Amino acid sequence: MTDTDDIVERILTSYRTITVVGASTHAAKAAQRVPAHMQRHGWRIIPVNPHADKILGEPVYRRLAEVPRPLGLVDVFRPAPQTPDIARQAVAVGATALWLQLGIVSAEARGIAENAGLLYVEDRCLVIEQRRLGVAAPGPNGTADGGSGGGS
């Protein structure tokens, strides 16, 4: 296992709430299929999208700053050039992990996240990793939201 594999496993077994920046209303897009899969496997999804009111049955927040605290894992479905700003926002709201989906890589976002002490993964898919590791969402006593306990 690589260090990234260790971080991936730690994230998937510790956080039961996933805040999804760029969650989509379109079923054909990965930005909906991936969160839907995670939701079906026990994770709570908090969608962030400035153009929708409800995604996957959940209320949508327009901006990361509007999501109720505490915030743990932030999963990103936005183009790489937007990720440094998202990383700064994640740090500002107290997130403890940042995950850039498959195909999204940013040295700047990595630097921002790691300098702030966030767990960081890039260019990996939550679904692929969840299936590879065979893990389910942590139970109610997991550290789903950065150590806050229940993590609803």
DSSP file (Angstrom, degrees, kcal/mol; ACC not computed):
  #  RESIDUE AA STRUCTURE BP1 BP2  ACC     N-H-->O    O-->H-N    N-H-->O    O-->H-N    TCO  KAPPA ALPHA  PHI   PSI    X-CA   Y-CA   Z-CA
    1    1 A M              0   0    0      0, 0.0     2,-0.2     0, 0.0     3,-0.0   0.000 360.0 360.0 360.0 145.0    0.0    0.0    0.0
    2    2 A T     >  -     0   0    0      1,-0.1     4,-2.0     0, 0.0     5,-0.1  -0.470 360.0-103.2 -91.8 170.2    1.1    3.5   -0.7
    3    3 A D  H  > S+     0   0    0      1,-0.2     4,-2.2     2,-0.2     5,-0.2   0.898 125.5  54.3 -58.3 -39.7    0.7    6.5    1.7
    4    4 A T  H  > S+     0   0    0      1,-0.2     4,-3.0     2,-0.2    -1,-0.2   0.903 104.5  53.9 -62.5 -40.0   -2.2    7.6   -0.5
    5    5 A D  H  > S+     0   0    0      1,-0.2     4,-2.6     2,-0.2    -1,-0.2   0.907 107.9  50.6 -59.2 -41.2   -3.8    4.2    0.0
    6    6 A D  H  X S+     0   0    0     -4,-2.0     4,-2.3     2,-0.2    -1,-0.2   0.911 112.1  46.7 -62.6 -42.1   -3.5    4.6    3.7
    7    7 A I  H  X S+     0   0    0     -4,-2.2     4,-2.7     2,-0.2    -2,-0.2   0.914 111.0  52.2 -66.5 -43.0   -5.1    8.1    3.5
    8    8 A V  H  X S+     0   0    0     -4,-3.0     4,-2.7     1,-0.2     5,-0.2   0.939 112.3  45.3 -57.6 -48.6   -7.9    6.8    1.2
    9    9 A E  H  X S+     0   0    0     -4,-2.6     4,-1.9     1,-0.2    -1,-0.2   0.910 112.1  51.9 -64.0 -41.5   -8.7    4.0    3.7
   10   10 A R  H  X S+     0   0    0     -4,-2.3     4,-0.8    -5,-0.2    -1,-0.2   0.923 112.4  46.0 -60.2 -44.5   -8.6    6.4    6.7
   11   11 A I  H >X S+     0   0    0     -4,-2.7     4,-2.4     1,-0.2     3,-0.9   0.953 113.4  47.8 -63.8 -49.9  -11.0    8.7    5.0
   12   12 A L  H 3< S+     0   0    0     -4,-2.7    -1,-0.2     1,-0.3    -2,-0.2   0.785 117.5  41.8 -66.1 -26.3  -13.4    6.0    3.9
   13   13 A T  H 3< S+     0   0    0     -4,-1.9    -1,-0.3    -5,-0.2   130,-0.2   0.505 120.8  40.9 -97.9  -3.8  -13.5    4.4    7.3
   14   14 A S  H << S+     0   0    0     -3,-0.9     2,-0.6    -4,-0.8   133,-0.2   0.730 103.1  61.8-112.2 -31.6  -13.6    7.6    9.3
   15   15 A Y     <  +     0   0    0     -4,-2.4   129,-0.2    -5,-0.2    -1,-0.2  -0.866  43.4 173.0-106.4 123.3  -16.0   10.0    7.6
   16   16 A R        +     0   0    0     -2,-0.6    28,-3.3   121,-0.1     2,-0.4   0.479  68.4  66.7-105.0  -2.3  -19.6    9.1    7.2
   17   17 A T  E     -a   44   0A   0    127,-0.7    56,-0.8    26,-0.2     2,-0.5  -0.974  63.8-168.3-117.5 131.9  -20.7   12.5    5.8
   18   18 A I  E     -ab  45  73A   0     26,-3.2    28,-2.6    -2,-0.4     2,-0.6  -0.971  10.5-154.2-122.5 117.6  -19.4   13.7    2.4
   19   19 A T  E     -ab  46  74A   0     54,-2.7    56,-3.1    -2,-0.5     2,-0.8  -0.830  17.6-154.2 -89.3 119.3  -19.9   17.3    1.3
   20   20 A V  E >   -ab  47  75A   0     26,-2.4    28,-2.7    -2,-0.6     3,-1.2  -0.838   5.7-159.8-107.2 104.7  -19.9   17.2   -2.5
   21   21 A V  E 3  S+ab  48  76A   0     54,-2.7    56,-2.9    -2,-0.8    28,-0.2  -0.719  84.9  19.6 -82.4 120.6  -18.8   20.4   -4.3
   22   22 A G  T 3  S+     0   0    0     26,-2.6    -1,-0.3    -2,-0.6    27,-0.2   0.613  82.6 171.8  93.6  15.2  -20.1   20.3   -7.8
   23   23 A A    <   -     0   0    0     -3,-1.2     2,-0.3    25,-0.9    -1,-0.2  -0.301  24.3-136.8 -55.8 142.4  -22.8   17.7   -7.2
   24   24 A S        -     0   0    0      7,-1.4    -1,-0.1     2,-0.1    25,-0.0  -0.758  22.2-149.4-111.9 151.8  -25.0   17.3  -10.3
   25   25 A T  S    S+     0   0    0     -2,-0.3     2,-0.6    30,-0.1    -1,-0.1   0.511  78.1  94.8 -86.3  -8.0  -28.7   17.0  -10.9
   26   26 A H    >   -     0   0    0      1,-0.1     3,-1.8     2,-0.0     7,-0.3  -0.778  65.3-153.9 -95.2 116.8  -28.0   15.0  -14.0
   27   27 A A  T 3  S+     0   0    0     -2,-0.6    -1,-0.1     1,-0.3     5,-0.1   0.745  92.0  61.2 -60.5 -25.9  -28.1   11.2  -13.4
   28   28 A A  T 3  S+     0   0    0      4,-0.1    -1,-0.3     3,-0.1     2,-0.3   0.641  89.1  88.7 -77.6 -13.6  -25.7   10.5  -16.3
   29   29 A K  S X> S-     0   0    0     -3,-1.8     4,-2.7     1,-0.1     3,-2.1  -0.617  79.0-131.5 -90.4 145.0  -22.9   12.6  -14.8
   30   30 A A  H 3> S+     0   0    0      1,-0.3     4,-2.5    -2,-0.3    -1,-0.1   0.811 105.3  71.6 -58.3 -29.8  -20.3   11.1  -12.4
   31   31 A A  H 34 S+     0   0    0      1,-0.2    -7,-1.4     2,-0.2    -1,-0.3   0.554 112.3  28.0 -69.7  -5.6  -21.0   14.1  -10.1
   32   32 A Q  H <> S+     0   0    0     -3,-2.1     4,-2.4    -6,-0.2    -2,-0.2   0.638 118.3  55.3-113.8 -39.2  -24.4   12.5   -9.4
   33   33 A R  H  X S+     0   0    0     -4,-2.7     4,-2.3    -7,-0.3    -3,-0.2   0.914 108.9  48.4 -60.7 -43.5  -23.6    8.8   -9.9
   34   34 A V  H  X S+     0   0    0     -4,-2.5     4,-2.4     2,-0.2     5,-0.2   0.962 114.2  43.3 -65.9 -52.1  -20.7    8.8   -7.4
   35   35 A P  H  > S+     0   0    0      0, 0.0     4,-2.6     0, 0.0    -1,-0.2   0.889 113.1  54.4 -60.6 -35.1  -22.5   10.6   -4.6
   36   36 A A  H  X S+     0   0    0     -4,-2.4     4,-2.4     2,-0.2    -2,-0.2   0.915 108.8  48.2 -63.3 -42.2  -25.6    8.4   -5.2
   37   37 A H  H  X S+     0   0    0     -4,-2.3     4,-1.2     2,-0.2    -1,-0.2   0.937 112.6  47.6 -61.7 -47.3  -23.5    5.2   -4.9
   38   38 A M  H  <>S+     0   0    0     -4,-2.4     5,-2.4     1,-0.2     3,-0.3   0.897 111.2  51.6 -62.7 -39.4  -21.9    6.5   -1.6
   39   39 A Q  H ><5S+     0   0    0     -4,-2.6     3,-1.7     1,-0.2    -1,-0.2   0.918 107.2  52.7 -62.3 -44.2  -25.4    7.4   -0.3
   40   40 A R  H 3<5S+     0   0    0     -4,-2.4    -1,-0.2     1,-0.3    -2,-0.2   0.759 107.4  54.1 -62.7 -24.0  -26.7    3.9   -1.1
   41   41 A H  T 3<5S-     0   0    0     -4,-1.2    96,-1.6    -3,-0.3    -1,-0.3   0.168 131.1 -86.3-101.2  17.7  -23.8    2.5    0.9
   42   42 A G  T < 5S+     0   0    0     -3,-1.7     2,-0.2     1,-0.3    -3,-0.2   0.334  84.5 126.8 106.1  -7.1  -24.5    4.4    4.0
   43   43 A W      < -     0   0    0     -5,-2.4     2,-0.4    -6,-0.2    -1,-0.3  -0.589  56.8-126.1 -82.9 146.8  -22.7    7.8    3.6
   44   44 A R  E     -a   17   0A   0    -28,-3.3   -26,-3.2    -2,-0.2     2,-0.5  -0.774  24.7-148.7 -88.1 135.6  -24.6   11.0    4.1
   45   45 A I  E     -a   18   0A   0     -2,-0.4   -26,-0.2   -28,-0.2   -28,-0.0  -0.902  14.5-170.9-110.0 131.9  -24.3   13.3    1.2
   46   46 A I  E     -a   19   0A   0    -28,-2.6   -26,-2.4    -2,-0.5     2,-0.2  -0.928  20.7-149.7-118.6 103.6  -24.4   17.1    1.4
   47   47 A P  E     -a   20   0A   0      0, 0.0    14,-2.4     0, 0.0     2,-0.5  -0.494  10.2-164.2 -78.8 142.1  -24.6   18.6   -2.1
   48   48 A V  E     +ac  21  61A   0    -28,-2.7   -26,-2.6    12,-0.2   -25,-0.9  -0.984  30.2 137.2-123.7 117.4  -23.1   22.0   -3.0
   49   49 A N    >   -     0   0    0     12,-2.2     3,-1.0    -2,-0.5    14,-0.1  -0.890  45.7-145.6-161.0 124.6  -24.2   23.5   -6.2
   50   50 A P  T 3  S+     0   0    0      0, 0.0    12,-0.1     0, 0.0    13,-0.1   0.551  97.8  49.4 -73.0  -4.6  -25.2   27.1   -7.0
   51   51 A H  T 3  S+     0   0    0     11,-0.1     2,-0.3     2,-0.0    11,-0.1   0.253  99.3  67.0-120.7  13.2  -27.9   26.1   -9.5
   52   52 A A    <   -     0   0    0     -3,-1.0    -3,-0.2     1,-0.1     3,-0.1  -0.927  48.6-162.3-135.2 158.0  -30.0   23.4   -7.7
   53   53 A D  S    S+     0   0    0      1,-0.4     7,-2.0    -2,-0.3     2,-0.3   0.705  82.7  17.6-106.1 -31.3  -32.4   23.1   -4.8
   54   54 A K  E     +F   59   0B   0      5,-0.2     2,-0.4     7,-0.0    -1,-0.4  -0.991  58.0 177.9-146.9 133.5  -32.4   19.4   -4.2
   55   55 A I  E >  S-F   58   0B   0      3,-2.2     3,-2.1    -2,-0.3   -30,-0.1  -0.996  77.7  -6.8-136.6 130.7  -30.0   16.6   -5.3
   56   56 A L  T 3  S-     0   0    0     -2,-0.4   -11,-0.1     1,-0.3    -1,-0.1   0.818 129.1 -58.7  54.9  33.5  -30.4   12.9   -4.3
   57   57 A G  T 3  S+     0   0    0      1,-0.3    -1,-0.3     0, 0.0    -3,-0.0   0.508 115.0 115.2  78.3   4.3  -33.2   13.9   -2.0
   58   58 A E  E <  S-F   55   0B   0     -3,-2.1    -3,-2.2     1,-0.0    -1,-0.3  -0.826  73.4-106.6-108.6 144.7  -30.9   16.3    0.0
   59   59 A P  E     -F   54   0B   0      0, 0.0     2,-0.4     0, 0.0    -5,-0.2  -0.418  38.7-130.3 -64.5 144.7  -31.2   20.1    0.3
   60   60 A V        -     0   0    0     -7,-2.0     2,-0.4   -14,-0.1   -12,-0.2  -0.814   9.7-146.5-104.4 137.4  -28.5   21.8   -1.7
   61   61 A Y  B     -c   48   0A   0    -14,-2.4   -12,-2.2    -2,-0.4    -9,-0.1  -0.814   8.8-144.2 -98.4 142.1  -26.2   24.5   -0.4
   62   62 A R  S    S+     0   0    0     -2,-0.4     2,-0.3   -14,-0.2    -1,-0.1   0.859  81.7  16.8 -73.2 -36.5  -25.0   27.2   -2.8
   63   63 A R  S >  S-     0   0    0    -14,-0.1     3,-1.5     1,-0.1     4,-0.5  -0.938  75.7-115.6-137.7 156.0  -21.5   27.6   -1.3
   64   64 A L  G >  S+     0   0    0     -2,-0.3     3,-1.3     1,-0.3    -1,-0.1   0.852 113.7  63.2 -58.9 -35.6  -19.3   25.6    0.9
   65   65 A A  G 3  S+     0   0    0      1,-0.2    -1,-0.3    -3,-0.0    -3,-0.0   0.699  97.3  58.2 -65.1 -18.7  -19.5   28.4    3.5
   66   66 A E  G <  S+     0   0    0     -3,-1.5    -1,-0.2     2,-0.1    -2,-0.2   0.616  79.4 105.9 -86.4 -13.6  -23.3   27.8    3.9
   67   67 A V  S <  S-     0   0    0     -3,-1.3     4,-0.1    -4,-0.5   -19,-0.0  -0.491  81.3-109.0 -70.3 131.2  -22.9   24.1    4.9
   68   68 A P        -     0   0    0      0, 0.0    -1,-0.1     0, 0.0    -2,-0.1  -0.260  53.3 -78.6 -59.2 147.1  -23.6   23.7    8.6
   69   69 A R  S    S+     0   0    0      2,-0.1     2,-0.1    -3,-0.1    25,-0.1  -0.482  97.3  58.8 -88.9 163.1  -20.6   22.8   10.7
   70   70 A P        -     0   0    0      0, 0.0     2,-0.5     0, 0.0    24,-0.1   0.608  67.0-169.9 -77.2 155.7  -18.7   20.7   11.6
   71   71 A L        +     0   0    0     22,-0.4     3,-0.1    23,-0.2    25,-0.1  -0.936  13.9 164.8-112.4 132.0  -17.4   19.9    8.1
   72   72 A G        +     0   0    0     -2,-0.5    25,-1.8     1,-0.3    24,-1.8   0.686  57.6  24.4-107.8 -89.7  -15.3   16.8    7.6
   73   73 A L  E     -bd  18  97A   0    -56,-0.8   -54,-2.7    71,-0.5     2,-0.5  -0.713  58.0-166.3 -90.4 127.0  -14.7   15.4    4.1
   74   74 A V  E     -bd  19  98A   0     23,-2.3    25,-2.9    -2,-0.5     2,-0.4  -0.969   6.5-164.1-111.5 120.0  -15.1   17.7    1.1
   75   75 A D  E     -bd  20  99A   0    -56,-3.1   -54,-2.7    -2,-0.5     2,-0.5  -0.888  11.2-147.2-105.9 132.9  -15.3   15.8   -2.3
   76   76 A V  E     +bd  21 100A   0     23,-2.9    25,-2.0    -2,-0.4   -54,-0.2  -0.895  28.7 171.1-117.2 125.6  -14.7   17.9   -5.4
   77   77 A F        +     0   0    0    -56,-2.9   -46,-0.1    -2,-0.5    23,-0.1  -0.542  51.4 107.0-117.8  60.1  -16.2   17.5   -8.9
   78   78 A R  S    S-     0   0    0     -2,-0.1     5,-0.1    23,-0.0    23,-0.1  -0.924  79.3 -80.5-133.5 158.3  -15.0   20.8  -10.4
   79   79 A P    >>  -     0   0    0      0, 0.0     3,-2.0     0, 0.0     4,-0.6  -0.243  45.2-110.3 -60.5 148.5  -12.2   21.5  -13.0
   80   80 A A  G >4 S+     0   0    0      1,-0.3     3,-1.5     2,-0.2    29,-0.1   0.827 114.6  61.7 -50.4 -41.3   -8.6   21.5  -11.6
   81   81 A P  G 34 S+     0   0    0      0, 0.0     4,-0.3     0, 0.0    -1,-0.3   0.764 104.7  50.4 -62.0 -20.8   -8.2   25.3  -12.1
   82   82 A Q  G <> S+     0   0    0     -3,-2.0     4,-1.7     1,-0.2     3,-0.2   0.605  90.1  83.1 -86.9 -12.3  -11.0   25.9   -9.6
   83   83 A T  H <X S+     0   0    0     -3,-1.5     4,-2.9    -4,-0.6     5,-0.2   0.814  79.7  59.6 -71.5 -31.3   -9.7   23.5   -6.9
   84   84 A P  H  > S+     0   0    0      0, 0.0     4,-2.3     0, 0.0    -1,-0.2   0.935 109.2  46.0 -60.5 -40.9   -7.2   25.9   -5.2
   85   85 A D  H  > S+     0   0    0     -4,-0.3     4,-2.3    -3,-0.2    -2,-0.2   0.904 113.1  49.6 -65.5 -39.7  -10.1   28.2   -4.4
   86   86 A I  H  X S+     0   0    0     -4,-1.7     4,-2.8     2,-0.2    -1,-0.2   0.897 109.3  52.4 -64.7 -39.6  -12.1   25.3   -3.2
   87   87 A A  H  X S+     0   0    0     -4,-2.9     4,-2.3     2,-0.2    -2,-0.2   0.921 109.2  49.3 -61.7 -43.2   -9.2   24.1   -1.1
   88   88 A R  H  X S+     0   0    0     -4,-2.3     4,-2.4     1,-0.2    -2,-0.2   0.908 112.3  48.4 -62.3 -41.2   -9.0   27.6    0.5
   89   89 A Q  H  X S+     0   0    0     -4,-2.3     4,-2.0     2,-0.2    -2,-0.2   0.914 109.4  52.5 -64.0 -42.7  -12.7   27.5    1.2
   90   90 A A  H  <>S+     0   0    0     -4,-2.8     5,-2.6     1,-0.2     4,-0.4   0.912 111.6  46.4 -60.4 -42.9  -12.5   24.0    2.7
   91   91 A V  H ><5S+     0   0    0     -4,-2.3     3,-1.3     1,-0.2    -1,-0.2   0.925 110.2  54.2 -62.8 -44.7   -9.7   25.3    5.0
   92   92 A A  H 3<5S+     0   0    0     -4,-2.4    -2,-0.2     1,-0.3    -1,-0.2   0.826 109.9  46.2 -61.9 -33.3  -11.7   28.4    5.9
   93   93 A V  T 3<5S-     0   0    0     -4,-2.0   -22,-0.4    -5,-0.1    -1,-0.3   0.430 119.6-106.8 -92.5   2.2  -14.8   26.3    7.0
   94   94 A G  T < 5 +     0   0    0     -3,-1.3    -3,-0.2    -4,-0.4   -23,-0.2   0.699  56.1 167.0  86.4  19.2  -12.8   23.9    9.0
   95   95 A A      < -     0   0    0     -5,-2.6   -23,-0.2    -6,-0.2    -1,-0.2  -0.280  24.7-157.9 -61.2 155.2  -12.9   20.8    6.8
   96   96 A T  S    S+     0   0    0    -24,-1.8    23,-2.4     1,-0.3     2,-0.3   0.464  71.1  35.1-116.1  -5.6  -10.5   18.1    7.8
   97   97 A A  E     -de  73 119A   0    -25,-1.8   -23,-2.3    21,-0.3     2,-0.4  -0.990  58.2-164.1-150.0 142.7  -10.2   16.2    4.4
   98   98 A L  E     -de  74 120A   0     21,-2.7    23,-2.1    -2,-0.3     2,-0.5  -0.996   7.4-173.1-129.7 128.3  -10.2   17.2    0.8
   99   99 A W  E     -de  75 121A   0    -25,-2.9   -23,-2.9    -2,-0.4     2,-0.5  -0.980   8.7-160.5-126.2 119.9  -10.7   14.7   -2.1
  100  100 A L  E     -d   76   0A   0     21,-3.1    24,-1.4    -2,-0.5    23,-0.3  -0.893  29.5-121.7 -98.7 125.9  -10.4   15.6   -5.7
  101  101 A Q    >   -     0   0    0    -25,-2.0     3,-2.2    -2,-0.5    22,-0.8   0.028  46.6 -56.6 -64.5 171.0  -12.2   13.1   -7.9
  102  102 A L  T 3  S+     0   0    0     21,-0.3    -1,-0.2     1,-0.3    22,-0.1  -0.185 126.6  19.8 -50.9 129.5  -10.6   11.0  -10.7
  103  103 A G  T 3  S+     0   0    0      1,-0.2     2,-0.6    -3,-0.1    -1,-0.3   0.384  97.4 110.9  90.1  -3.0   -8.9   13.1  -13.3
  104  104 A I    <   +     0   0    0     -3,-2.2    19,-1.5    -4,-0.2     2,-0.4  -0.923  37.7 163.6-111.4 118.5   -8.6   16.2  -11.1
  105  105 A V        +     0   0    0     -2,-0.6     2,-0.3    17,-0.2   -22,-0.1  -0.997   7.0 167.3-135.3 135.8   -5.1   17.1  -10.0
  106  106 A S     >  -     0   0    0     -2,-0.4     4,-2.4     1,-0.1     5,-0.2  -0.839  22.3-166.8-153.2 112.2   -3.8   20.3   -8.6
  107  107 A A  H  > S+     0   0    0     -2,-0.3     4,-2.4     2,-0.2     5,-0.1   0.868  97.4  52.6 -62.4 -35.8   -0.4   20.9   -7.0
  108  108 A E  H  > S+     0   0    0      2,-0.2     4,-2.4     1,-0.2    -1,-0.2   0.934 109.6  46.3 -67.5 -45.7   -1.7   24.2   -5.6
  109  109 A A  H  > S+     0   0    0      1,-0.2     4,-2.7     2,-0.2     5,-0.2   0.908 112.3  52.5 -61.6 -41.4   -4.8   22.7   -4.0
  110  110 A R  H  X S+     0   0    0     -4,-2.4     4,-3.1     1,-0.2     5,-0.3   0.936 109.8  48.4 -58.5 -47.3   -2.6   19.9   -2.6
  111  111 A G  H  X S+     0   0    0     -4,-2.4     4,-2.5     1,-0.2    -2,-0.2   0.911 112.1  48.3 -60.6 -44.2   -0.2   22.5   -1.0
  112  112 A I  H  X S+     0   0    0     -4,-2.4     4,-1.2     2,-0.2    -1,-0.2   0.943 116.3  43.3 -61.1 -49.0   -3.1   24.5    0.5
  113  113 A A  H  <>S+     0   0    0     -4,-2.7     5,-2.6     1,-0.2     3,-0.4   0.942 116.7  44.7 -64.8 -48.8   -4.7   21.4    1.9
  114  114 A E  H ><5S+     0   0    0     -4,-3.1     3,-1.3     1,-0.2    -1,-0.2   0.881 109.6  55.2 -67.8 -37.1   -1.6   19.8    3.3
  115  115 A N  H 3<5S+     0   0    0     -4,-2.5    -1,-0.2    -5,-0.3    -2,-0.2   0.801 109.5  49.0 -63.5 -27.2   -0.2   23.1    4.7
  116  116 A A  T 3<5S-     0   0    0     -4,-1.2    -1,-0.3    -3,-0.4    -2,-0.2   0.441 121.6-109.3 -90.9  -0.6   -3.5   23.4    6.7
  117  117 A G  T < 5 +     0   0    0     -3,-1.3    -3,-0.2    -4,-0.3     2,-0.2   0.629  66.2 149.1  85.7  13.6   -3.2   19.8    7.9
  118  118 A L      < -     0   0    0     -5,-2.6   -21,-0.3    -6,-0.2    -1,-0.3  -0.535  54.5-113.0 -78.5 145.7   -6.1   18.3    5.8
  119  119 A L  E     -e   97   0A   0    -23,-2.4   -21,-2.7    -2,-0.2     2,-0.4  -0.578  44.1-158.3 -65.9 142.2   -6.0   14.8    4.6
  120  120 A Y  E     +e   98   0A   0     -2,-0.2     2,-0.4   -23,-0.2   -21,-0.2  -0.990  24.1 169.5-139.5 132.0   -5.7   15.0    0.9
  121  121 A V  E     +e   99   0A   0    -23,-2.1   -21,-3.1    -2,-0.4     2,-0.3  -0.997   9.5 179.9-135.5 138.6   -6.5   12.7   -2.1
  122  122 A E        +     0   0    0     -2,-0.4   -17,-0.2   -23,-0.2   -21,-0.2  -0.964  59.6  19.7-136.2 157.6   -6.5   13.6   -5.8
  123  123 A D  S    S+     0   0    0    -19,-1.5     2,-0.3   -22,-0.8   -21,-0.3   0.834  94.2 111.6  57.8  37.5   -7.2   11.8   -9.0
  124  124 A R        -     0   0    0    -24,-1.4     2,-0.5   -20,-0.2   -22,-0.2  -0.988  63.0-128.8-138.0 149.6   -9.1    9.0   -7.4
  125  125 A C     >  -     0   0    0     -2,-0.3     4,-2.5   -24,-0.3     5,-0.2  -0.839   8.8-143.5-100.3 130.5  -12.7    8.0   -7.4
  126  126 A L  H  > S+     0   0    0     -2,-0.5     4,-2.8     1,-0.2     5,-0.2   0.898 102.2  49.5 -55.7 -42.8  -14.6    7.4   -4.2
  127  127 A V  H  > S+     0   0    0      2,-0.2     4,-2.7     1,-0.2     5,-0.3   0.940 110.7  48.1 -65.8 -47.5  -16.6    4.6   -5.7
  128  128 A I  H  > S+     0   0    0      1,-0.2     4,-2.6     2,-0.2    -1,-0.2   0.927 116.4  44.2 -58.5 -44.9  -13.6    2.8   -7.1
  129  129 A E  H  X S+     0   0    0     -4,-2.5     4,-2.3     2,-0.2    -1,-0.2   0.884 111.9  52.1 -69.8 -38.6  -11.8    3.1   -3.8
  130  130 A Q  H  X>S+     0   0    0     -4,-2.8     5,-1.3    -5,-0.2     4,-1.3   0.919 114.7  43.1 -62.7 -43.2  -14.8    2.1   -1.8
  131  131 A R  H  <5S+     0   0    0     -4,-2.7    -2,-0.2     2,-0.2    -1,-0.2   0.920 112.7  52.5 -68.1 -43.3  -15.3   -1.0   -3.9
  132  132 A R  H  <5S+     0   0    0     -4,-2.6    -2,-0.2    -5,-0.3    -1,-0.2   0.898 117.9  37.1 -59.9 -41.8  -11.5   -1.8   -3.9
  133  133 A L  H  <5S-     0   0    0     -4,-2.3    -1,-0.2    -5,-0.2    -2,-0.2   0.643 100.5-136.5 -86.7 -15.2  -11.3   -1.7   -0.1
  134  134 A G  T  <5 +     0   0    0     -4,-1.3     2,-0.3    -5,-0.2    -3,-0.2   0.862  49.4 151.8  63.8  37.0  -14.7   -3.2    0.4
  135  135 A V      < -     0   0    0     -5,-1.3     2,-0.2    -6,-0.2    -1,-0.2  -0.707  33.8-153.6-103.4 153.0  -15.7   -0.7    3.1
  136  136 A A        -     0   0    0     -2,-0.3   -94,-0.1     1,-0.1     3,-0.1  -0.694  44.0 -71.5-110.3 169.9  -19.1    0.6    4.2
  137  137 A A        -     0   0    0    -96,-1.6  -121,-0.1    -2,-0.2    -1,-0.1  -0.287  59.8 -99.7 -59.7 144.6  -19.8    3.9    5.8
  138  138 A P        -     0   0    0      0, 0.0    -1,-0.1     0, 0.0  -124,-0.1  -0.264  42.5-105.8 -61.5 154.2  -18.6    4.2    9.4
  139  139 A G    >   -     0   0    0      1,-0.1     3,-2.1    -3,-0.1     5,-0.3  -0.067  44.2 -82.1 -71.6-179.8  -21.2    3.7   12.1
  140  140 A P  T 3  S+     0   0    0      0, 0.0    -1,-0.1     0, 0.0     4,-0.1   0.649 128.7  56.0 -64.3 -15.0  -22.7    6.5   14.2
  141  141 A N  T 3  S+     0   0    0      2,-0.1     9,-0.1     3,-0.0     8,-0.1   0.348  85.4 109.7 -98.4   7.6  -19.7    6.5   16.6
  142  142 A G  S <  S-     0   0    0     -3,-2.1     2,-0.6     8,-0.2     3,-0.3  -0.158  86.0-105.2 -71.3 174.2  -17.2    7.1   13.8
  143  143 A T    >>  +     0   0    0      1,-0.2     3,-1.1  -130,-0.2     4,-0.7  -0.276  60.4 154.9 -94.2  48.3  -15.3   10.3   13.3
  144  144 A A  T 34  +     0   0    0      5,-0.8  -127,-0.7    -2,-0.6   -71,-0.5   0.748  68.3  37.1 -51.3 -33.1  -17.5   11.2   10.4
  145  145 A D  T 34 S-     0   0    0      4,-0.3    -1,-0.3    -3,-0.3     3,-0.1  -0.418 134.3 -67.2-125.1  58.9  -17.0   14.9   10.6
  146  146 A G  T <4 S-     0   0    0     -3,-1.1    -2,-0.2     1,-0.2   -75,-0.1   0.825 106.1 -40.0  69.4  32.3  -13.5   15.5   11.7
  147  147 A G  S  < S+     0   0    0     -4,-0.7    -1,-0.2  -133,-0.2    -3,-0.1   0.601 100.4 125.8  97.0  11.3  -13.7   14.0   15.1
  148  148 A S        -     0   0    0      1,-0.2     2,-0.7    -3,-0.1     3,-0.3   0.405  65.9-131.9 -86.0   5.2  -17.1   15.3   16.1
  149  149 A G  S    S+     0   0    0      1,-0.2    -5,-0.8    -8,-0.1    -4,-0.3  -0.748  85.3  31.4  88.1-116.8  -18.5   11.9   16.9
  150  150 A G  S    S-     0   0    0     -2,-0.7    -1,-0.2    -7,-0.1    -8,-0.2   0.793  79.2-164.2 -55.2 -38.3  -21.9   11.1   15.4
  151  151 A G              0   0    0     -3,-0.3  -135,-0.1     1,-0.1    -2,-0.1   0.942 360.0 360.0  56.3  61.4  -21.4   13.2   12.3
  152  152 A S              0   0    0     -7,-0.1    -1,-0.1  -135,-0.0    -2,-0.0   0.486 360.0 360.0 -74.8 360.0  -24.9   13.6   11.0
